[in-house]
Amino acid sequence: MTPPFRRVPRPCRCHVRVFTAVPEQVADARSWAVALLPRPPARVADAVRLAVSEAATNAVRHSVGPDYRLHVTVGRACARSWVYVQCEDRGGPTVPRSADVPHWSETGRGLHLISAVTDLSGPLAEDMSGIYFFLSWSPGAVRSVAESG
């Protein structure tokens, strides 16, 4: 006798959406990415919201293209949930890098902020333009945005 069919949970789910490279779309990118997370703790939602906002703003300000693509992959393994986000744009005159800026500067802190609230982040591979970040969590494992500053 054949055992009844049993669904095996998918290890991860990948979502992709293209946003127009205008400031008004950054809020939509933030909301969309956070909505994909399966019941995240508030501190995780805050971290993803901030990191997506900074990555999308970077694409809007520095890319030469009319749009950017946001890839959000959400998964769960060994009692930990995780999210990998990749914000891919059309490139610009420079590659994303952390800047040494004076403490009074209002710009140049986006990559520092992303790094502060995620487990891993950086520019995409040389043949791509944009930023990625990775964040995993279990209860009490992720710093809140307020705690990281």
SULQUIPE-V546829 format. One record per residue. RES is the residue in one letter. OMEGA is omega in radians with two decimals (NA if undefined). NEAR is the number of other ideal C-beta (glycine too) atoms within 8 Angstrom. Layout:
[[RES/OMEGA/NEAR] [RES/OMEGA/NEAR]]
This chain:
[[M/-3.14/2] [T/3.11/3] [P/3.14/5] [P/3.13/4] [F/3.12/4] [R/3.14/5] [R/3.06/4] [V/-3.12/4] [P/3.10/5] [R/-3.12/5] [P/3.11/6] [C/3.09/8] [R/-3.12/8] [C/3.14/7] [H/3.14/9] [V/3.09/8] [R/3.10/8] [V/3.12/8] [F/3.05/13] [T/-3.07/7] [A/3.05/12] [V/-3.08/6] [P/-3.11/6] [E/-3.12/6] [Q/-3.12/12] [V/3.11/12] [A/3.10/7] [D/3.12/9] [A/3.11/14] [R/-3.09/12] [S/-3.13/8] [W/-3.10/11] [A/-3.12/14] [V/3.14/12] [A/3.14/6] [L/-3.12/10] [L/-3.12/13] [P/3.11/6] [R/-3.10/3] [P/2.97/11] [P/-3.10/8] [A/-3.12/7] [R/3.10/12] [V/3.10/14] [A/3.11/11] [D/-3.12/11] [A/3.13/15] [V/3.12/15] [R/-3.13/11] [L/-3.09/12] [A/3.09/16] [V/3.13/15] [S/-3.14/11] [E/3.13/12] [A/3.14/16] [A/3.11/16] [T/3.08/11] [N/3.12/14] [A/-3.14/14] [V/-3.05/13] [R/-2.95/6] [H/-3.12/10] [S/3.11/13] [V/-3.08/6] [G/-3.12/9] [P/-3.08/5] [D/3.02/10] [Y/-3.08/16] [R/3.11/11] [L/3.07/18] [H/3.09/12] [V/3.10/13] [T/-3.10/11] [V/-3.13/13] [G/3.12/11] [R/3.11/10] [A/3.07/6] [C/3.09/3] [A/3.06/3] [R/3.02/10] [S/3.13/13] [W/3.05/12] [V/3.04/15] [Y/-3.13/11] [V/3.10/16] [Q/3.09/10] [C/-3.04/16] [E/-3.14/11] [D/-3.06/16] [R/3.11/10] [G/-3.14/7] [G/-3.09/9] [P/3.13/4] [T/3.05/6] [V/3.12/5] [P/3.07/10] [R/3.09/7] [S/-3.11/6] [A/2.98/7] [D/-3.08/3] [V/3.07/8] [P/-3.08/4] [H/-3.13/4] [W/-3.10/4] [S/3.10/8] [E/3.13/3] [T/3.05/5] [G/-3.10/6] [R/-3.04/9] [G/-3.12/10] [L/3.06/14] [H/3.13/8] [L/3.13/11] [I/-3.14/15] [S/-3.10/9] [A/-3.04/8] [V/3.14/13] [T/3.14/12] [D/-3.07/6] [L/3.12/6] [S/3.09/11] [G/3.10/6] [P/3.08/8] [L/-3.14/10] [A/-3.03/4] [E/-3.12/3] [D/3.12/3] [M/3.11/7] [S/3.11/11] [G/-3.02/14] [I/3.02/15] [Y/2.93/12] [F/-3.12/13] [F/3.13/12] [L/3.06/14] [S/-3.11/11] [W/2.90/13] [S/-3.08/8] [P/3.09/5] [G/-3.02/3] [A/-3.04/7] [V/3.08/10] [R/3.05/8] [S/3.10/10] [V/-3.14/11] [A/-3.12/5] [E/-3.05/7] [S/-3.10/8] [G/NA/5]]
